[in-house]
Amino acid sequence: MTTSQPPIPLTDEQIAVRRASARRTALIAACIAVAVYVGFIALNALSQ
């Protein structure tokens, strides 16, 4: 059986980098979702 080590606390700089990365990922996902949404609306409008 192995003993697990306690997690190493992150510095403020590391936390800021992770937050920026998470924010960027969320914005990219949101942009893709909006693009798909607008694409379906445009496809529906053009098919009529």
N, C-alpha and C positions, 0 to 999 in steps of 0.2 A: 504494500500500500504506500502510495506517495503522499507526502504532505504538500498542500498547496501553499504557495507564498502569498502574502497579502499584496494587493495591487499597489504599484508604485504611484504615488500621487503625481498628477500632471501639473506642470507649471502653467502660469497664466498665459504664456506665449503658446504653449501646446494646445490649450483649451481654445484660444482665439483662432488658431489654424483649423482646428476641427470644426468649430462653429462656422467659419467661412466656407469650408468644404461642404458642410451639410447644407448651408444656405444656397450655395451654387447648385448642388444636386437637386434641391427642392425646386429652384427656379427653372432648371432645365426640364424637370419632369412636368412642371406646370405649363411651360411653353409648348411642350409636345402635346399635352392634353388639350390646350387651347387650339393648337394647329389642327388636331384631329377633329375637334368640335366644329371649327370654322370650315374645315374641308367637307364634312358631312352636310353642313348647311349649304355650302356652295354647290355641292354635287346635287343636292335635292333641288335647288333653285334652277340650276342649268338643265336638269332633266325634264323640267316641265315645259 
